[in-house]
Amino acid sequence: MNPTRLRRIPVRKAMGFMLAAMSLGGCASHVPLAALGSAMSKTGLFRKADQRAAIEQSLTDETIAKMLDVKVTARLPGSVALAKLTSECGGFQPRLETVDAEELAGWVEAVKGQASIRDVRPISQLVVGGGKLTIHALRVAAARQDCELLLVYLRADASVDNFNDAAALYWTGVGLLIVPGNVLEHKTVCQAVLIDCRTGMILGTATGSSQAKRVCPAAFVDNRMVELARETPPKALADLQASFAATLGRVVTAALARRPS
């Protein structure tokens, strides 16, 4: 085909050729959601002080065996102190968050079936005070609130924005507004540990998660991302509370079984 003939091809037809080529080549992508796991190991929450780290790393097999031989159970009846943490900077700087009335109602419902549990008492920043946040500091705060059990939970979120094959139409300009070429995913994971305040031993764990997906045009990605970020945390929290209710039931059953007759 000579240059003169090429110039005679209608613009609409030329655009059709380009679109077909882009469609055949594809423009889809799939970046998986980041794997979410407990960030508690990174936070330093389980250290009483920085110098304690070296001691904890050098625990002998005999010491670990003795820890396993200690059959710690909750002293009941008692209350549960609740510490809601938010991880910042990848989980290295956790901070205590306020538990609102709506969330507290969910935790109260979770312990409702256990006659040996009096209530759930959120830990206030006023009780913890300043300094580095640690499990030891939270145990002290729980004891000040007259709670035998301490529930600490941490939430993590991940999101991803991928393209599907329809995104090849974005080059037309108007496609950015009407073509659903972006595939958005958001996941929330909540992980918790139930701790005996007197000894610091972990009595149980609980997890909750929620994942959602949206397909939308590029022009609406930001709004849809905000919607997803609002949608998954409440569902993950409800899942965590259900998991905690089951864990608490097992802890209470073990405690009552070891009571002297």
N, C-alpha and C positions, 0 to 999 in steps of 0.2 A: 504494500500500500504506500503510495507516494504522499509527500507532505500536502500537496494540493487536495487530494481526495480526503485526507484526514481532517482538514479544516471544514469540509462540507458535512461531516457527521453532525447531526443535531445535538445540541447540548444535553437534552433530556436523555438521549440514547447513550451518550458518553457517560453520563452520571450512572445510568443503569449498569453499564459495563464495570465501572469502578465499584459500585455497590456489590455486584455479584462476586467480584474478586475478593472484596473484604469479607464477605460472608463465607466464601470457601476457605479463606485463610483462617477465619475465626478470630475472636478477640476475647474469648472466655478465659477466666482465671479462677483458681481455687486455692486460696491461702487458708489453711485450717485454723480454727480457733486455737488460741494459746492454751496449752494444758494448764489447768488450774489445780493447785494443790495447796495444802496448808502452808501458810507462811510463818507459822508460829516458831518454827525451828530457826528462822532468821531474825526474829525480833529481839532475842535476848530476854524474853519474858520469864524463862525458867532459871535465870541467874539471880542470885541474891545480890551479887556485886560482881564487878568485872574480874576481880581476883579469884572468884569462885570457879571461873571457867576452867582453869588448869586442873583444879581438883576434880571437877566433874568428868574431865576427859581421861583421868587416870584411875577411874574406878576399877577395882580388880574383879575377877570372876567371883571370888568369894563374897565380896560386898554386894554384887548384883544378885547372887543366889540368896543372900540374907534378905534383900529387898523383896524378892519373889516369895520368900517364906512367910513374910508378914501379911497376914490376912486382914487387911483393913476393911472395915465396913462402916457405913454411916451411923452416927448416933442419932436416933430418932425418938420422938418427933423433933422436927427442926424446920428451918426455913432455907430457901435457896437465894443466895446473893447472885445477881445477874450483872455481868460485865460485858458490855457491847463495845468491841474494839473496831476501829477503822485503821486499815493499813495504809501508810503513806510511803512514798519512795520505795516501792517494791516490797513493802512489808517490814522494812527495817526500823520504822519509827511509828509504832502503834500508839494510838491515843484513845482515851475513853470518850465514848459518845453518850449523849443523853437518850434514854429510852422514853419514847412518847407514850401517851395513854393508850393509843390504839395497839401498839406493839405489846405493851405490858398486858393488855387484855388477852392477847394470844398466849402469852407465857402462863398466865393464871389459868387459862383453860387447859393448858398442857399438863398442869399438876393437879387439876381438879379431882381426878380419880384416885389420888393417893391421900388417904386419911392421915398418914404420918407426916405429910408436908403441910406446914401451916400456911405459907404464902411465898410469893416471889418478891424480893426487894432489890430494885436496881441500885447499883453502887454509884454514888455521886462523886464527882470530881472533888467536891469539898471534903469528902472523907478520905480520899486517896492522898490529897495534898500534892506538893511539887515533887521534883526529882524524876528519875527514870522509872517508867512503868514496868513493873515486874509481877510475876505470879505471887511472890512473897508479899509485895505491897498490896495486891488485891486480896490476899488471904487475911492480912491485917485489917483491911477495910471491911471485909465480910464479918470478921470476928467482932469488930466494933458495932456492926449492925445486928449482932446476935444471930448469925447464920451458920449452921453446921456445914452447909454445902455451898460450893462456889461454881457457877457455870460461866465459862469464858468462851465467847465466840467471835470469830473473825470472818469477814466477808471479802471475797475477791471477785472481780469482774473482768471479762475479756470481750472484745468485739472485733469483727472483721468485715471488710467491704470488698466483695468480689464482683467481677463482671460475668454475665452470661453471654451467649451468642448474639442475643438481640442488641447488645451494646455496640455492634458493628454499625448500627444505624445512627449513632450519636453524631457522626461526622456531618450529617445534614443540618445540624443546628436545631431544627424543630424537634428532632428525635430526643434531645436532652430533656424535653418537657413531656413527651408522650410515650416514649419507649421504655418499658420496664427492664432496663439492662443491668441494674445494680442489684446484687443479692447480699442483703445485710443479715448478720447473725450476731446475737448477743447472749452471753451466758453468765450466770451468777452462781457462785458456789459459797455456801456457808459451812464452816466447820467449827465444832465445839468440843470442849472437854469439861467433864464434870469432876470436880476436885473436892477431896475431903479437906476442910479448912484446918483441922487440927494437925494433920500429918503431911499434907501436900501431895498425897498419893492420888493418882488418877483413877476414879471409880468407873468411868465410862466415857464414851465418845458418841457424837451425833453429827450427821451431815445432812445437808439439804441443797438442792440445786434446781435451776430452771433455765431453759434455753428457748429462744424465740427467733424467728426468721421473717424477713420482709423482702419483697421484690418491688422495686420502684424505679422511676426515672432518675437520672443523675441530678436533676434540679431539686429533688425533694429528699436527697440523702440525709442532710443534716437534721431535718425535722423527724424523719423516720428513725434515725439513730437515737434521738432524744426520747422518742416514744418507747423504743425497745429498752433503753436504759432505765426507764420508769416501770416497765412492765415486769421484768424478770425478778428484781429483788424481793418484792412482796411474796411472790410464789415460792422463791427459794427459802424465804424465812418461814413460810407456812410449812414447807417440807421439813425444814430443820426442827420446828416445834413438834411436829408429829414424830420425828425420829427421837427427839429428846424425851417425849412422853414414854416411848417404849423403853428407852435406856433407863429412865428414872424408875420405871416399874420393876426392872430387873434389880436395880440397886436397892430399892426398898424391900423387895422379896428376900434378897441376900441378907440384909440387915436384920429383918424380922426373924429369919431362920437361925441366926446366930445368937439371938437373945436367950439368956438363961431362963429356963422354965421355972 
